[in-house]
Amino acid sequence: FELINILLQFCVYVEMRFKHALACWRPVEYNPQVQPVLTTPGHGAFPSGHSTQAHAVAYVLGILLKLDKAKHKFLLDQFERQAARIATNRVVAGVHFPVDSMAGRMLGVALGEYFCARCDGTQKSKSRTFNSSYVDGKPALDFNPFDTEQQLTPPASTASPPPVTLYTSSPNNDPIGSPLMQHVWQKAVDEWKDHFGHQTP
């Protein structure tokens, strides 16, 4: 819980910078006939903070538990579907648009990759871009938050560079991993082993 709470607070700091910088309107600000079932937050809608945090948690849990994409596909899909449900609930409640959830998913995974890199020093992260012209030219492309295989970026010929190591060292030549984060990460790994006798379900 301590590890995940650190992750959630980290996500909040990052997502709020985007929200304040972009200041995208909420649904109710476009039409007063929208009647949200939740209190509409006073900050911008894009990206969805709930989507960002939920997808970051789903990603980090998969790495923490060393879940294999082939062997544990069902469990990884359930993590992703739970994250998608959290994001979609915010759309149904009337406080977000689907595009907010999509941006949150992409940001959450990116932050999850960075977080894991700080925790174990070996994870890699992809450079990501949102190509609006690609999406605009594909009218049949409809974001499905429950499709864990759906690609949200253009084909490889026009996509971002391949995965790269975040950094090999700091300006002081220190390793990428944070000693504090590595400590908390290892405690979480050990706790899982203590409770279940192994690291993967």
N, C-alpha and C positions, 0 to 999 in steps of 0.2 A: 504493500500500500504506500509506503514511503517513496519507493522508486516511481510508481505511477503518479503519485501526487506531484513529485518534482517535474515529471514530464508534462502534466497538465498545466502547471504554473508556467513552465517554459513556453508552452503553446500559447497561453493567454498573452504573454508579453509580446510575442511575435505577431499573432493575429490582430491584436488591437492596433498595432502600428499601421497595418494595412487598412483596417477599418477606418481609422481616423484620416489616413492620407487619401483614401479613395472616396470616402463619404457617400457611398451608394445608398439610394433611398430604399426604405422598406416598402412592402406591398401597400400598406395602409396610406403611405404618403403619395401613392399614385392615384388611389381611388378611395374615398371615404366609405364606399359600400363594402369594402373589405372589412370584415369583422373578426379580427384575431381572437382566438380563444385563450391566448396568453397575453400578458402585458408586453407591448412592443418595446424592446430596448431603445435607449436614446442614441446609440451609436449606429454606424453604418452596417449594412447587411452583408457586404462582400469583403472577405469570404466568410462563410458560416463558421463561427467559433465551435459550435457543437460538432459539426462535421470534421473540422480540423482535429479537435481533441480525440474524438472517437476513432478516427482512422489512424492517428498517431499511436494510440493505445493498442489497437489491433495489430499494427505493424511491430511494435516493440515486444508485445507478448509472443508473437511468432518467433522473433529472434531470441528472446530470453529463454524460451522453452526449447529452442533448437528444433523447431518443427520443419520437417522436410516437405517441400511442395508436392511431391508425389505421394509419399507415405501418409502424410497428415492433411491431405487436401480437404477432406470433409471438415476438419476442425478449423483450418485456416479460413475456409469459406464461411463458417459460422461466425468467426470473428468479424469478417468483412460485412456479412449480412447484418450483424448487430449494429455495426457502425453505420451502415446504410439506413437502418431503421431509425436510429437516433436522428440522423440528418433529415430523413424524409418526414419524420414527425414534426419537425420545425416548419417544413413547407406546408404540411396539412394544417398546422396550427395557424398559418397565415402570417408568420413573421419572417419568412425567407422565400426566395425563388430557387428553383432547381439549380440554376447556375451557381448560386452561392454554395450549394452542397458540393458541386463538382470542384469548384476552386478549393473548398475545404478539404476534399479528399486528396487532391494533389499536394496541397500545402502540408497536410497531416502526414502523408507518407514521406515527404522530403524532410520534415522535422524529425520524424521517427528515425530516418536513416542517420541524420546528424547526431541525434541523441545517442543512438547505439554506437556510433563512431567514437563519441566522447567516453562512452562506458567501457568499450573493449578495444578501441584503437585499431580495429581491422575492417570495419564496415566501409562500404563505398556508397557514394551518392551520385545520382544523375543530375545533370543540368537540365532544367525544364523550362519550357516556354509555352505560352498559351497563344496558339495561332488562330486568331479569330477569322481570318480570311478562309482558312481551311474548313473551319466549322460552318461558316456562312455558305461555302460552296457545296456543302453536303446536307441538303435539306432533310434527308432521311436519317441523318445522324441524330438520334435522340438519346440524351444521357440516361442510362439505366443504372441507378445507384446499387442495384442488387446483382449486376453482372460484374463479377470480380475479374473477368478476362477482358472487359471492354477497354480498348485503347483510347486514351483521351488526347493523344498527340498525333501529328501527321506521320505518314510512312517514313521508313528509315532514310529514304533519299532526301527528305526535307526536314527531318527531325533534328533534335538537339544532338550534341556530341555524345559519344558513348560514356558509360559510367566512368568516373574518375575518382581517385582518392581525394578526400576532402583536403587534407594537407598531410605531408609526411612529417612535418615538425613545425614547431612554433618559431618565432624569430629568435628565440633562445636555444633552438635545437632540442627543445623538449619534445617527447613523443606526443602524438595527437590526443591520446587518452588523458582524461582528467583523473588524478589520484583519488579525489573525493568521489567522483562518479563511479570509478572502478570499484571502490570500496562498497558503495551501496549496491551496485550491480552484483558483486560477488556474494554479498549477504542475501540478495534475492535468489540467486542461483542455489546457494547452500540451503536456504529455507525450503525451496521446492524439493530438493533432494531429501532433506530431513523428513518432510511430510509424506513423500511418495516413494522414496527409495531409489528413484531414478529421475532423469531430467526430462524425458519426453513421455507423454501419455501412451 
